[in-house]
Amino acid sequence: MGEVKVPVDAYYGAQTQRSIDNFKIAQDINRMQKKLLQLLNT
């Protein structure tokens, strides 16, 4: 599949990054992730 760059501070890996790059619906993952973390930390 080739190399893929994942942000250093990401809570996900290469497969998720490929999804973000290739599918418009996955582009909200960063916003969703922060909200999910807030809910888990309450």
PDB file of N, CA, C and O in Angstrom:
ATOM      1  N   MET A   1       0.801  -1.186   0.000  1.00  0.00           N
ATOM      2  CA  MET A   1       0.000   0.000   0.000  1.00  0.00           C
ATOM      3  C   MET A   1       0.850   1.260   0.000  1.00  0.00           C
ATOM      4  O   MET A   1       0.363   2.323  -0.382  1.00  0.00           O
ATOM      5  N   GLY A   2       2.071   1.173   0.405  1.00  0.00           N
ATOM      6  CA  GLY A   2       2.938   2.339   0.438  1.00  0.00           C
ATOM      7  C   GLY A   2       2.939   3.018   1.794  1.00  0.00           C
ATOM      8  O   GLY A   2       2.185   2.659   2.698  1.00  0.00           O
ATOM      9  N   GLU A   3       3.806   4.009   1.906  1.00  0.00           N
ATOM     10  CA  GLU A   3       3.928   4.748   3.159  1.00  0.00           C
ATOM     11  C   GLU A   3       2.801   5.754   3.307  1.00  0.00           C
ATOM     12  O   GLU A   3       2.267   6.269   2.325  1.00  0.00           O
ATOM     13  N   VAL A   4       2.454   6.020   4.556  1.00  0.00           N
ATOM     14  CA  VAL A   4       1.462   7.041   4.862  1.00  0.00           C
ATOM     15  C   VAL A   4       1.949   7.800   6.092  1.00  0.00           C
ATOM     16  O   VAL A   4       2.440   7.198   7.047  1.00  0.00           O
ATOM     17  N   LYS A   5       1.811   9.117   6.063  1.00  0.00           N
ATOM     18  CA  LYS A   5       2.248   9.936   7.196  1.00  0.00           C
ATOM     19  C   LYS A   5       1.084  10.128   8.159  1.00  0.00           C
ATOM     20  O   LYS A   5      -0.003  10.558   7.773  1.00  0.00           O
ATOM     21  N   VAL A   6       1.340   9.799   9.418  1.00  0.00           N
ATOM     22  CA  VAL A   6       0.352   9.952  10.490  1.00  0.00           C
ATOM     23  C   VAL A   6       0.875  11.023  11.439  1.00  0.00           C
ATOM     24  O   VAL A   6       2.036  10.968  11.844  1.00  0.00           O
ATOM     25  N   PRO A   7       0.042  11.999  11.804  1.00  0.00           N
ATOM     26  CA  PRO A   7       0.509  13.032  12.744  1.00  0.00           C
ATOM     27  C   PRO A   7       1.036  12.410  14.029  1.00  0.00           C
ATOM     28  O   PRO A   7       0.501  11.418  14.524  1.00  0.00           O
ATOM     29  N   VAL A   8       2.075  13.000  14.547  1.00  0.00           N
ATOM     30  CA  VAL A   8       2.732  12.483  15.755  1.00  0.00           C
ATOM     31  C   VAL A   8       1.795  12.457  16.954  1.00  0.00           C
ATOM     32  O   VAL A   8       1.924  11.587  17.816  1.00  0.00           O
ATOM     33  N   ASP A   9       0.859  13.388  17.024  1.00  0.00           N
ATOM     34  CA  ASP A   9      -0.039  13.463  18.174  1.00  0.00           C
ATOM     35  C   ASP A   9      -1.370  12.746  17.942  1.00  0.00           C
ATOM     36  O   ASP A   9      -2.308  12.918  18.720  1.00  0.00           O
ATOM     37  N   ALA A  10      -1.455  11.957  16.898  1.00  0.00           N
ATOM     38  CA  ALA A  10      -2.695  11.252  16.564  1.00  0.00           C
ATOM     39  C   ALA A  10      -2.906  10.053  17.487  1.00  0.00           C
ATOM     40  O   ALA A  10      -1.954   9.408  17.927  1.00  0.00           O
ATOM     41  N   TYR A  11      -4.176   9.773  17.765  1.00  0.00           N
ATOM     42  CA  TYR A  11      -4.536   8.601  18.569  1.00  0.00           C
ATOM     43  C   TYR A  11      -4.936   7.438  17.670  1.00  0.00           C
ATOM     44  O   TYR A  11      -5.636   6.523  18.106  1.00  0.00           O
ATOM     45  N   TYR A  12      -4.499   7.471  16.429  1.00  0.00           N
ATOM     46  CA  TYR A  12      -4.848   6.433  15.456  1.00  0.00           C
ATOM     47  C   TYR A  12      -3.620   6.106  14.624  1.00  0.00           C
ATOM     48  O   TYR A  12      -2.594   6.781  14.712  1.00  0.00           O
ATOM     49  N   GLY A  13      -3.739   5.068  13.819  1.00  0.00           N
ATOM     50  CA  GLY A  13      -2.608   4.602  13.027  1.00  0.00           C
ATOM     51  C   GLY A  13      -2.775   4.799  11.535  1.00  0.00           C
ATOM     52  O   GLY A  13      -3.613   5.580  11.084  1.00  0.00           O
ATOM     53  N   ALA A  14      -1.968   4.085  10.780  1.00  0.00           N
ATOM     54  CA  ALA A  14      -1.890   4.249   9.334  1.00  0.00           C
ATOM     55  C   ALA A  14      -3.203   3.933   8.619  1.00  0.00           C
ATOM     56  O   ALA A  14      -3.577   4.640   7.684  1.00  0.00           O
ATOM     57  N   GLN A  15      -3.904   2.889   9.043  1.00  0.00           N
ATOM     58  CA  GLN A  15      -5.148   2.531   8.362  1.00  0.00           C
ATOM     59  C   GLN A  15      -6.196   3.632   8.508  1.00  0.00           C
ATOM     60  O   GLN A  15      -6.911   3.943   7.556  1.00  0.00           O
ATOM     61  N   THR A  16      -6.284   4.211   9.683  1.00  0.00           N
ATOM     62  CA  THR A  16      -7.230   5.312   9.886  1.00  0.00           C
ATOM     63  C   THR A  16      -6.819   6.518   9.065  1.00  0.00           C
ATOM     64  O   THR A  16      -7.676   7.193   8.495  1.00  0.00           O
ATOM     65  N   GLN A  17      -5.527   6.806   8.991  1.00  0.00           N
ATOM     66  CA  GLN A  17      -5.059   7.932   8.189  1.00  0.00           C
ATOM     67  C   GLN A  17      -5.400   7.721   6.716  1.00  0.00           C
ATOM     68  O   GLN A  17      -5.792   8.666   6.031  1.00  0.00           O
ATOM     69  N   ARG A  18      -5.258   6.513   6.232  1.00  0.00           N
ATOM     70  CA  ARG A  18      -5.637   6.219   4.842  1.00  0.00           C
ATOM     71  C   ARG A  18      -7.128   6.489   4.635  1.00  0.00           C
ATOM     72  O   ARG A  18      -7.525   7.030   3.603  1.00  0.00           O
ATOM     73  N   SER A  19      -7.933   6.122   5.595  1.00  0.00           N
ATOM     74  CA  SER A  19      -9.373   6.360   5.508  1.00  0.00           C
ATOM     75  C   SER A  19      -9.668   7.859   5.481  1.00  0.00           C
ATOM     76  O   SER A  19     -10.490   8.313   4.685  1.00  0.00           O
ATOM     77  N   ILE A  20      -9.012   8.619   6.334  1.00  0.00           N
ATOM     78  CA  ILE A  20      -9.186  10.073   6.358  1.00  0.00           C
ATOM     79  C   ILE A  20      -8.807  10.669   5.004  1.00  0.00           C
ATOM     80  O   ILE A  20      -9.494  11.554   4.496  1.00  0.00           O
ATOM     81  N   ASP A  21      -7.720  10.184   4.428  1.00  0.00           N
ATOM     82  CA  ASP A  21      -7.251  10.707   3.146  1.00  0.00           C
ATOM     83  C   ASP A  21      -8.171  10.349   1.988  1.00  0.00           C
ATOM     84  O   ASP A  21      -8.278  11.111   1.028  1.00  0.00           O
ATOM     85  N   ASN A  22      -8.841   9.195   2.064  1.00  0.00           N
ATOM     86  CA  ASN A  22      -9.581   8.687   0.912  1.00  0.00           C
ATOM     87  C   ASN A  22     -11.098   8.794   0.988  1.00  0.00           C
ATOM     88  O   ASN A  22     -11.774   8.692  -0.035  1.00  0.00           O
ATOM     89  N   PHE A  23     -11.644   8.998   2.184  1.00  0.00           N
ATOM     90  CA  PHE A  23     -13.097   9.031   2.331  1.00  0.00           C
ATOM     91  C   PHE A  23     -13.513  10.295   3.072  1.00  0.00           C
ATOM     92  O   PHE A  23     -13.120  10.506   4.219  1.00  0.00           O
ATOM     93  N   LYS A  24     -14.304  11.130   2.419  1.00  0.00           N
ATOM     94  CA  LYS A  24     -14.712  12.406   2.984  1.00  0.00           C
ATOM     95  C   LYS A  24     -15.392  12.244   4.349  1.00  0.00           C
ATOM     96  O   LYS A  24     -15.195  13.078   5.233  1.00  0.00           O
ATOM     97  N   ILE A  25     -16.176  11.200   4.530  1.00  0.00           N
ATOM     98  CA  ILE A  25     -16.897  10.996   5.793  1.00  0.00           C
ATOM     99  C   ILE A  25     -15.943  10.840   6.977  1.00  0.00           C
ATOM    100  O   ILE A  25     -16.319  11.136   8.111  1.00  0.00           O
ATOM    101  N   ALA A  26     -14.734  10.385   6.734  1.00  0.00           N
ATOM    102  CA  ALA A  26     -13.773  10.142   7.817  1.00  0.00           C
ATOM    103  C   ALA A  26     -13.015  11.397   8.225  1.00  0.00           C
ATOM    104  O   ALA A  26     -12.226  11.345   9.169  1.00  0.00           O
ATOM    105  N   GLN A  27     -13.220  12.504   7.559  1.00  0.00           N
ATOM    106  CA  GLN A  27     -12.427  13.695   7.834  1.00  0.00           C
ATOM    107  C   GLN A  27     -12.803  14.388   9.136  1.00  0.00           C
ATOM    108  O   GLN A  27     -12.089  15.294   9.567  1.00  0.00           O
ATOM    109  N   ASP A  28     -13.884  13.997   9.768  1.00  0.00           N
ATOM    110  CA  ASP A  28     -14.271  14.577  11.048  1.00  0.00           C
ATOM    111  C   ASP A  28     -13.674  13.819  12.230  1.00  0.00           C
ATOM    112  O   ASP A  28     -14.056  14.070  13.373  1.00  0.00           O
ATOM    113  N   ILE A  29     -12.764  12.917  11.982  1.00  0.00           N
ATOM    114  CA  ILE A  29     -12.240  12.054  13.055  1.00  0.00           C
ATOM    115  C   ILE A  29     -11.537  12.854  14.146  1.00  0.00           C
ATOM    116  O   ILE A  29     -11.629  12.495  15.320  1.00  0.00           O
ATOM    117  N   ASN A  30     -10.843  13.924  13.790  1.00  0.00           N
ATOM    118  CA  ASN A  30     -10.141  14.699  14.818  1.00  0.00           C
ATOM    119  C   ASN A  30     -11.122  15.377  15.767  1.00  0.00           C
ATOM    120  O   ASN A  30     -10.894  15.393  16.976  1.00  0.00           O
ATOM    121  N   ARG A  31     -12.199  15.933  15.245  1.00  0.00           N
ATOM    122  CA  ARG A  31     -13.182  16.568  16.116  1.00  0.00           C
ATOM    123  C   ARG A  31     -13.908  15.522  16.949  1.00  0.00           C
ATOM    124  O   ARG A  31     -14.143  15.731  18.139  1.00  0.00           O
ATOM    125  N   MET A  32     -14.262  14.415  16.344  1.00  0.00           N
ATOM    126  CA  MET A  32     -14.958  13.362  17.059  1.00  0.00           C
ATOM    127  C   MET A  32     -14.070  12.815  18.188  1.00  0.00           C
ATOM    128  O   MET A  32     -14.553  12.559  19.291  1.00  0.00           O
ATOM    129  N   GLN A  33     -12.817  12.646  17.916  1.00  0.00           N
ATOM    130  CA  GLN A  33     -11.889  12.076  18.887  1.00  0.00           C
ATOM    131  C   GLN A  33     -11.817  12.933  20.155  1.00  0.00           C
ATOM    132  O   GLN A  33     -11.857  12.391  21.260  1.00  0.00           O
ATOM    133  N   LYS A  34     -11.712  14.248  20.019  1.00  0.00           N
ATOM    134  CA  LYS A  34     -11.608  15.118  21.192  1.00  0.00           C
ATOM    135  C   LYS A  34     -12.874  15.032  22.048  1.00  0.00           C
ATOM    136  O   LYS A  34     -12.795  14.967  23.275  1.00  0.00           O
ATOM    137  N   LYS A  35     -14.021  15.031  21.407  1.00  0.00           N
ATOM    138  CA  LYS A  35     -15.281  14.938  22.139  1.00  0.00           C
ATOM    139  C   LYS A  35     -15.377  13.594  22.864  1.00  0.00           C
ATOM    140  O   LYS A  35     -15.796  13.537  24.020  1.00  0.00           O
ATOM    141  N   LEU A  36     -14.997  12.540  22.198  1.00  0.00           N
ATOM    142  CA  LEU A  36     -15.017  11.211  22.802  1.00  0.00           C
ATOM    143  C   LEU A  36     -14.106  11.169  24.024  1.00  0.00           C
ATOM    144  O   LEU A  36     -14.478  10.616  25.059  1.00  0.00           O
ATOM    145  N   LEU A  37     -12.923  11.747  23.909  1.00  0.00           N
ATOM    146  CA  LEU A  37     -11.998  11.772  25.045  1.00  0.00           C
ATOM    147  C   LEU A  37     -12.558  12.579  26.205  1.00  0.00           C
ATOM    148  O   LEU A  37     -12.383  12.206  27.365  1.00  0.00           O
ATOM    149  N   GLN A  38     -13.230  13.683  25.898  1.00  0.00           N
ATOM    150  CA  GLN A  38     -13.838  14.482  26.960  1.00  0.00           C
ATOM    151  C   GLN A  38     -14.904  13.678  27.691  1.00  0.00           C
ATOM    152  O   GLN A  38     -14.990  13.726  28.918  1.00  0.00           O
ATOM    153  N   LEU A  39     -15.715  12.941  26.941  1.00  0.00           N
ATOM    154  CA  LEU A  39     -16.764  12.132  27.561  1.00  0.00           C
ATOM    155  C   LEU A  39     -16.178  11.028  28.432  1.00  0.00           C
ATOM    156  O   LEU A  39     -16.713  10.718  29.497  1.00  0.00           O
ATOM    157  N   LEU A  40     -15.091  10.444  27.981  1.00  0.00           N
ATOM    158  CA  LEU A  40     -14.469   9.356  28.735  1.00  0.00           C
ATOM    159  C   LEU A  40     -13.772   9.852  30.007  1.00  0.00           C
ATOM    160  O   LEU A  40     -13.606   9.101  30.968  1.00  0.00           O
ATOM    161  N   ASN A  41     -13.371  11.114  29.999  1.00  0.00           N
ATOM    162  CA  ASN A  41     -12.641  11.666  31.148  1.00  0.00           C
ATOM    163  C   ASN A  41     -13.561  12.317  32.178  1.00  0.00           C
ATOM    164  O   ASN A  41     -13.075  12.894  33.151  1.00  0.00           O
ATOM    165  N   THR A  42     -14.868  12.239  31.987  1.00  0.00           N
ATOM    166  CA  THR A  42     -15.777  12.871  32.943  1.00  0.00           C
ATOM    167  C   THR A  42     -16.166  11.933  34.050  1.00  0.00           C
ATOM    168  O   THR A  42     -16.928  12.310  34.940  1.00  0.00           O
TER     169      THR A  42
END
